[in-house]
Amino acid sequence: MIDVVLADDHPVVRAGLRAVIDGQPDMRVVHETSTAEDLLRWLGGGGRADVVLLDLRFADARMGGAAATGTIVQEHATPVVVVTTYGTDADILAAVEAGATGYLLKDAPTDELARAIRSAAAGEVTLGADVQRRLLGRMRAPGESLSARELEVLRLVAAGRSNDAIARELFVSVATVKSHLAHISTKLGTRSRTEAAATARERGML
């Protein structure tokens, strides 16, 4: 049996995932939680699973799914499959770079979810069809694609942060932030930080 843990702040979503898993002959849900912090506490207290299904964002929680993924992979060596409604470049890159084994959108077919869980348990990578298309698009047009750090900077710009605030938050110099913004504007063909953020949103990057 493949032991699965669910981490999502929506009870209805957890119930739906549990129904899919309980309907498979070779897997079962051994624990579910509504925050990433609770998930890490459970794992730290000796909880064990073969696969973790994890959302990317949790309401009223300090930790997001990407940060939790890094801790789970590094400290507990448990495969993580992200199951989320967020399919932007920034979200996908953050999760993959943190070590996620799989990435699916919540509207993925149930058989795709079951295959992703089995693949993760076997140590294989599974990306949903929509996610694959976005990553392939980045590979085919690398000159137009923003790096994970550039996306991070642009997300903070979109959140209204000043260059000084971004530098403090990312532990870099203001000059480095300005350099990132210059590269972003060149890649997106924009003339200001505000226009860059708006363009990135339009293209599904943020």
C-alpha positions in Angstrom: 0.0 0.0 0.0 1.1 3.6 -0.8 0.6 5.7 2.3 -0.5 9.2 1.4 -0.7 12.5 3.4 -3.0 15.3 2.4 -2.2 19.0 3.2 -4.7 21.5 2.0 -6.6 24.3 3.8 -9.9 23.5 2.1 -11.8 20.5 3.7 -13.8 20.0 0.5 -10.6 19.6 -1.5 -9.2 17.2 1.0 -12.4 15.2 0.9 -12.2 15.0 -2.9 -8.6 13.9 -2.8 -9.4 11.3 -0.2 -12.2 9.9 -2.3 -9.9 9.5 -5.2 -7.2 7.8 -3.1 -9.7 5.6 -1.2 -11.0 4.4 -4.5 -7.6 3.0 -5.5 -6.7 -0.6 -4.5 -3.1 0.2 -3.8 -3.1 3.4 -1.7 -4.6 4.9 1.4 -4.7 8.3 3.3 -2.8 8.0 6.6 -3.1 11.6 7.7 -4.5 15.0 6.6 -3.9 18.5 7.7 -4.9 22.1 6.9 -1.5 23.9 7.2 2.1 23.3 6.1 3.2 23.9 9.7 1.0 21.1 11.0 2.3 18.8 8.3 5.9 19.4 9.3 5.1 18.9 13.0 3.5 15.6 12.2 6.5 14.4 10.1 8.9 15.7 12.8 7.0 13.8 15.4 7.6 10.5 13.6 4.7 10.5 11.1 5.6 8.6 8.0 4.2 8.5 4.5 5.2 7.4 1.0 3.9 10.5 -0.7 2.7 13.9 0.4 0.0 15.8 -1.6 0.5 19.5 -0.9 -1.2 22.7 -1.9 1.0 25.7 -2.7 -0.8 28.4 -0.6 -2.5 28.2 2.7 -4.8 30.9 4.2 -3.6 32.5 7.4 -0.4 30.4 7.4 3.1 31.6 7.6 4.6 28.9 5.4 3.7 28.2 1.8 3.9 24.9 -0.1 7.2 25.6 -1.8 9.0 26.3 1.4 7.4 23.2 3.0 8.4 21.1 0.1 12.1 22.0 0.6 11.9 21.0 4.2 10.0 17.7 3.5 12.5 16.6 0.8 15.6 17.6 2.7 14.7 16.5 6.2 12.3 13.6 5.6 13.2 12.4 2.1 9.5 12.0 1.3 8.3 12.7 -2.3 6.0 15.7 -2.7 3.3 16.1 -5.3 2.0 19.6 -5.5 -1.8 19.7 -6.2 -2.9 23.3 -6.6 -4.9 25.8 -8.5 -1.8 28.0 -9.2 -0.1 27.3 -12.5 2.0 30.4 -13.1 5.7 30.2 -14.0 6.6 31.6 -10.6 4.6 29.0 -8.7 5.8 26.0 -10.9 9.5 27.0 -10.7 9.4 27.6 -6.9 7.9 24.1 -6.3 10.2 22.3 -8.8 13.3 24.0 -7.5 12.3 23.2 -3.9 12.3 19.5 -4.9 8.7 18.6 -5.8 8.4 15.3 -7.6 5.1 16.1 -9.2 3.0 19.2 -10.0 -0.7 18.9 -10.9 -3.5 21.4 -11.1 -6.6 20.6 -9.1 -8.8 20.1 -12.2 -6.5 17.2 -13.4 -8.4 14.0 -14.1 -8.6 11.5 -11.3 -6.6 8.9 -13.2 -3.8 11.4 -13.7 -3.7 12.1 -10.0 -3.5 8.4 -9.2 -0.7 7.9 -11.7 1.2 10.9 -10.2 1.0 9.3 -6.7 2.2 5.9 -8.0 5.0 7.6 -9.9 6.1 9.7 -6.9 6.1 6.6 -4.7 8.4 4.9 -7.3 10.7 7.9 -7.4 9.6 9.2 -10.8 8.7 12.8 -11.7 5.2 13.6 -12.9 4.1 16.9 -14.3 0.5 17.7 -15.3 -0.2 18.4 -19.0 -0.7 22.2 -18.4 2.5 22.4 -16.4 4.5 20.6 -19.1 3.2 23.0 -21.7 4.4 26.0 -19.6 7.8 24.5 -18.9 8.2 23.6 -22.6 7.3 27.1 -23.5 10.0 28.4 -21.3 12.5 26.0 -22.9 11.5 27.0 -26.5 11.8 30.7 -25.7 14.5 31.1 -23.1 15.3 34.7 -24.1 11.7 35.6 -23.0 11.6 33.5 -19.9 12.3 35.0 -16.4 14.5 33.2 -13.9 13.2 32.1 -10.6 14.9 35.1 -8.9 13.6 37.5 -11.5 10.1 36.2 -10.9 10.6 36.6 -7.2 11.7 40.2 -7.6 8.7 40.9 -10.0 6.2 39.3 -7.6 7.4 41.7 -4.8 7.1 44.6 -7.3 3.6 43.5 -8.0 2.9 43.4 -4.2 3.9 47.1 -4.0 7.4 46.7 -2.5 10.0 49.4 -3.2 13.5 48.5 -4.4 14.9 49.0 -0.9 12.3 46.8 0.6 12.9 44.1 -2.0 16.6 44.2 -1.3 16.0 43.8 2.4 13.6 40.9 1.9 15.9 39.0 -0.5 19.1 39.9 1.3 20.7 41.5 -1.7 21.9 45.0 -2.6 19.6 47.6 -4.2 22.0 47.6 -7.2 21.3 43.9 -7.6 17.6 44.5 -7.5 17.9 47.2 -10.1 20.0 44.9 -12.3 17.3 42.2 -12.1 14.6 44.8 -13.0 16.7 45.9 -16.0 17.0 42.3 -17.2 13.3 41.8 -16.7 12.4 44.8 -18.7 14.7 43.8 -21.5 13.1 40.3 -21.7 9.5 41.5 -21.5 10.0 44.6 -23.7 8.7 46.9 -21.0 9.9 50.4 -19.9 9.0 50.4 -16.2 8.7 48.1 -13.1 4.9 48.7 -13.1 4.5 47.8 -16.8 6.7 44.7 -16.3 4.5 43.4 -13.5 1.4 44.0 -15.5 2.8 42.3 -18.5 4.0 39.3 -16.5 0.5 39.0 -15.1 -1.0 39.1 -18.6 1.3 36.3 -19.7 0.5 34.1 -16.7 4.0 34.4 -15.2 2.7 35.8 -11.9 
